[in-house]
Amino acid sequence: MFATRRLPGPALDELAAECDVDVWSDRMPPGADALADRSAAADGLVCLLTDRIDGALLARCPRLRAVSSVSVGVDHVDLAAATARRIPVGHTPGVLTETTADLAFALLLAAARRVVEGDRFVRGGEWAPERVWEPDMLLGRDVHGATLGVVGLGAIGQAVARRAAGFGMRVVGWSKTPRAVPGVASVALGALLAEADFVSVHVALTPETRGLLDADAIARMKPGAVLVNTARGGIVDETALAAALASGRLAGAGLDVFAREPLDSASPLLALPNVVLTPHIGSASEATRAKMATLAIRNLQAALAGHRMPHCANPAVYER
């Protein structure tokens, strides 16, 4: 087996007690050639969302019988190529739902109440005695009683909606596949963007959702709204978002994911004070990351034993 990184929790060590496990030891992920070279002799591969598993890599790994990703999304894996090779691809849904929803709501609150700007204000020495309290200092947006628009009503989107209920928010939602969610009014995407004081993104990145919130969609957002994205960066047009934030048309944003990761040092988002930026840490709690690792290893163990993966992203592989 080849694992592209050390994983939190005991699952990888438990796997090592059963079979030979080769673990990439560097802190940075393996490059394409190193990934192919180390995977070439492996029966199973445990990867992360930073590892591109495409047809070219699979062609260089004739022994590979299973891939398991420590992630919910699998946009880094060519599922069609894996299915053609009859290689099941595992992922880790469910275990990170609540933890990611926590971060989404934390970003919403931080952007609404300008928490990071306030922190910089204090640390930078601007909170001087003559400015101990000012009636218009760092005015933000109320969260209680506001309207939240949830783009994508899957498990994480629903978890965010539940948190919003505790703040007395009105919640509207849109999904590619319409679904009834208690406490959430289903609306068209255009209506959601026009009505919502806060928009939180929770759709998977697919060809259909890439660029879903493009310049036109961002222009339809309610003036003074706040955008939160903990899904995937490619869903939002970052250039258009930065322009809307810089002009003051949008009040703020909280972003955990980006089209290119790590975020390019030339990104205009870095210069904007009204953006809260985090480095893709939606699932980053000790307990959740350990659960993700365990689920990924269980997926791999099942496949290599000839059983169906508990969580398979390409179930069609079992129908062939």
C-alpha positions in Angstrom: 0.0 0.0 0.0 1.1 3.6 -0.6 -0.2 6.5 1.5 0.6 9.9 0.3 0.9 11.4 3.8 1.0 10.4 7.5 -2.6 10.5 8.8 -4.0 11.5 12.2 -5.2 8.7 14.5 -4.2 5.0 14.7 -5.8 3.7 11.4 -2.6 3.8 9.3 -0.6 2.0 12.0 -3.3 -0.6 12.2 -3.1 -1.1 8.4 0.7 -1.4 8.7 0.2 -4.4 11.1 -1.6 -6.2 8.3 0.4 -5.4 5.2 3.4 -3.5 3.9 2.6 0.2 4.0 4.8 2.8 2.2 4.1 6.3 3.6 5.3 9.5 2.0 7.3 11.2 4.8 7.7 14.7 3.5 5.3 17.5 4.7 4.7 18.6 1.1 2.7 16.2 -1.2 4.5 14.0 -3.7 4.8 15.4 -7.2 3.2 13.6 -10.2 6.3 11.5 -11.0 7.0 10.6 -7.4 3.3 9.7 -6.9 3.3 7.4 -9.9 6.7 5.8 -8.9 5.6 5.0 -5.4 2.2 3.8 -6.4 3.4 1.6 -9.3 4.0 -1.4 -7.1 1.0 -0.9 -4.8 -2.2 -2.8 -4.6 -3.9 0.1 -2.7 -3.5 3.8 -2.6 -4.5 6.2 0.2 -4.5 9.8 -1.2 -5.6 13.3 -0.3 -7.4 16.0 -2.2 -4.0 17.5 -3.2 -3.1 14.3 -5.1 -4.2 14.2 -8.8 -5.3 10.7 -9.6 -5.9 10.7 -13.3 -5.8 8.2 -16.2 -2.1 8.8 -16.9 -1.2 7.9 -13.3 -3.5 4.8 -13.2 -1.8 3.6 -16.4 1.5 3.6 -14.6 0.1 1.5 -11.8 -0.9 -1.9 -13.2 -1.3 -3.6 -9.8 -3.5 -1.0 -8.3 -6.9 -2.4 -7.2 -8.3 0.3 -4.9 -8.0 4.0 -4.3 -9.2 5.6 -1.1 -9.2 9.4 -0.6 -9.2 11.1 2.8 -11.9 13.6 1.6 -15.5 13.9 0.8 -15.0 15.5 -2.6 -13.3 13.5 -5.3 -12.8 16.1 -8.0 -9.1 15.3 -7.9 -9.8 11.7 -9.1 -10.7 10.7 -12.6 -13.6 8.5 -11.7 -14.3 7.5 -15.3 -10.7 6.3 -15.7 -10.8 4.4 -12.4 -14.1 2.8 -13.3 -12.8 1.7 -16.6 -10.0 -0.1 -14.8 -12.6 -1.5 -12.3 -10.8 0.3 -9.5 -13.2 1.4 -6.7 -12.6 4.9 -5.3 -13.4 5.5 -1.6 -14.2 8.7 0.1 -15.2 9.9 3.5 -18.6 11.5 3.7 -20.6 12.1 6.8 -17.9 12.2 9.4 -16.9 15.8 8.6 -20.4 17.3 8.2 -20.8 19.0 11.6 -17.2 20.1 11.8 -17.3 21.8 8.4 -20.6 23.4 9.2 -19.0 24.8 12.4 -16.3 26.5 10.3 -18.8 27.8 7.8 -20.8 29.5 10.5 -17.6 30.7 12.2 -16.6 32.4 8.9 -20.1 33.9 8.6 -19.9 35.4 12.1 -16.4 36.6 11.7 -17.1 38.3 8.4 -20.4 39.8 9.6 -19.0 41.2 12.8 -15.5 42.1 11.4 -13.8 40.0 14.0 -10.4 39.7 12.1 -10.4 43.5 11.4 -11.0 44.1 15.1 -8.2 41.8 16.0 -5.8 43.7 13.7 -7.1 47.0 15.0 -6.1 46.0 18.6 -2.8 44.3 17.7 -1.8 47.2 15.5 -2.1 49.7 18.3 -4.9 51.6 16.8 -7.2 51.2 19.8 -5.6 54.3 21.5 -7.0 55.9 24.7 -8.6 58.7 22.7 -10.4 56.0 20.7 -11.6 53.8 23.5 -15.2 53.7 22.1 -16.6 55.3 19.0 -20.2 55.0 17.8 -19.2 54.1 14.3 -16.2 51.9 15.0 -16.1 48.7 13.0 -19.8 48.5 12.4 -20.8 45.1 11.1 -23.9 43.2 10.0 -26.5 41.6 12.3 -26.7 37.8 12.0 -29.8 37.3 14.1 -33.0 37.8 12.1 -31.1 38.0 8.8 -31.7 35.8 5.7 -29.3 33.0 5.0 -29.1 31.5 1.5 -27.7 28.0 1.4 -26.4 27.0 -2.0 -26.5 23.2 -1.9 -28.7 21.4 0.6 -26.7 18.3 1.1 -25.6 17.2 4.6 -23.3 20.1 5.2 -25.7 22.7 3.9 -28.5 21.3 6.1 -26.2 21.4 9.1 -25.5 25.1 8.5 -29.2 25.7 8.2 -29.7 24.1 11.6 -27.2 26.4 13.1 -28.9 29.4 11.5 -32.1 28.4 13.2 -30.5 29.0 16.5 -29.8 32.6 15.5 -33.4 33.2 14.4 -32.4 33.5 10.8 -34.7 33.0 7.9 -33.2 30.3 5.7 -33.7 29.9 1.9 -32.0 27.2 -0.1 -31.3 25.9 -3.6 -30.0 22.6 -4.8 -29.4 21.1 -8.2 -31.7 18.3 -7.1 -34.7 19.9 -5.3 -35.3 18.5 -1.8 -37.5 19.4 1.1 -35.6 20.5 4.2 -37.4 21.4 7.4 -37.1 25.1 8.1 -35.7 25.9 4.7 -37.7 27.6 2.0 -36.7 26.2 -1.4 -36.2 29.0 -4.0 -34.5 29.4 -7.4 -30.8 30.3 -7.3 -31.5 33.8 -8.7 -34.1 34.5 -5.9 -31.7 33.2 -3.3 -28.9 35.6 -4.4 -31.3 38.5 -4.5 -32.8 37.9 -1.0 -30.0 36.6 1.1 -28.0 38.7 3.5 -25.6 35.8 3.8 -24.8 33.2 1.1 -23.1 30.0 2.1 -21.8 27.6 -0.6 -22.1 23.8 -0.1 -22.3 22.2 -3.5 -19.7 19.7 -4.8 -17.4 20.8 -7.5 -18.5 19.3 -10.8 -18.5 20.4 -14.4 -22.0 21.8 -13.8 -21.1 23.8 -10.7 -17.7 25.1 -11.7 -18.1 28.8 -12.0 -21.7 28.6 -10.6 -21.2 31.9 -8.8 -19.7 33.8 -11.7 -19.6 37.5 -12.3 -23.2 37.6 -13.3 -24.4 35.7 -10.2 -22.3 37.8 -7.9 -23.8 40.9 -9.5 -27.3 39.6 -8.6 -26.4 39.2 -4.9 -28.1 41.6 -2.5 -26.0 44.8 -1.9 -24.2 44.5 1.4 -24.4 40.7 1.4 -21.7 38.4 2.8 -20.5 35.3 0.9 -19.1 32.2 2.6 -17.4 29.3 0.8 -16.3 26.1 2.5 -17.0 23.9 -0.5 -14.5 24.2 -3.4 -12.8 27.3 -4.8 -13.7 26.7 -8.4 -17.4 27.3 -7.7 -16.8 31.0 -7.2 -15.3 33.5 -9.6 -12.6 35.0 -7.3 -11.8 37.9 -9.5 -15.5 39.0 -9.7 -15.8 38.5 -5.9 -12.7 40.6 -5.2 -14.1 43.4 -7.4 -17.5 43.4 -5.6 -15.8 43.4 -2.2 -13.3 46.2 -3.2 -16.2 48.4 -4.5 -18.2 47.9 -1.3 -21.1 46.3 -3.1 -20.6 43.2 -1.0 -19.9 43.8 2.7 -17.5 40.8 3.2 -16.6 37.2 2.6 -15.3 34.2 4.5 -13.3 31.8 2.3 -11.8 28.5 3.3 -11.3 27.2 -0.3 -9.8 28.7 -3.4 -9.5 28.0 -7.1 -5.8 27.5 -6.7 -4.4 26.3 -3.4 -2.4 27.6 -1.7 -3.8 31.0 -2.5 -1.6 32.8 -5.0 0.4 35.6 -3.4 -0.8 37.9 -6.1 -4.5 37.3 -5.4 -6.5 40.6 -4.9 -8.3 38.9 -2.0 -5.2 39.2 0.1 -5.3 43.0 0.0 -9.0 43.3 1.1 -9.6 44.0 4.8 -13.2 42.7 4.6 -12.3 39.1 3.7 -11.6 36.3 6.3 -9.3 33.7 4.8 -8.5 30.3 6.2 -6.3 27.5 4.6 -8.9 24.8 3.7 -9.5 23.7 7.3 -13.2 22.9 7.1 -12.6 19.4 8.6 -9.6 20.3 10.7 -10.5 19.1 14.1 -8.5 16.4 15.8 -11.5 14.0 16.2 -12.8 14.5 12.7 -9.5 14.1 10.9 -8.9 10.9 12.8 -12.4 9.6 11.8 -11.7 10.5 8.2 -8.5 8.5 8.2 -10.2 5.5 9.8 -13.0 5.6 7.2 -10.5 5.9 4.3 -8.5 2.9 5.6 -11.7 0.8 6.1 -12.7 1.6 2.5 -9.3 0.3 1.3 -9.4 -2.8 3.5 -12.8 -3.8 2.3 -11.9 -3.4 -1.4 -8.7 -5.4 -1.1 -10.5 -8.1 0.7 -12.9 -8.4 -2.2 -15.8 -6.6 -0.5 -17.8 -3.5 -1.5 -16.3 -0.3 -0.1 -18.5 1.2 2.7 -18.3 4.6 0.9 -17.6 4.3 -2.8 -17.6 7.4 -5.0 -17.9 5.3 -8.3 -20.4 2.6 -7.4 -20.8 1.8 -11.0 -17.6 -0.2 -10.7 -19.6 -2.9 -8.9 -22.2 -3.1 -11.7 -19.7 -4.0 -14.4 
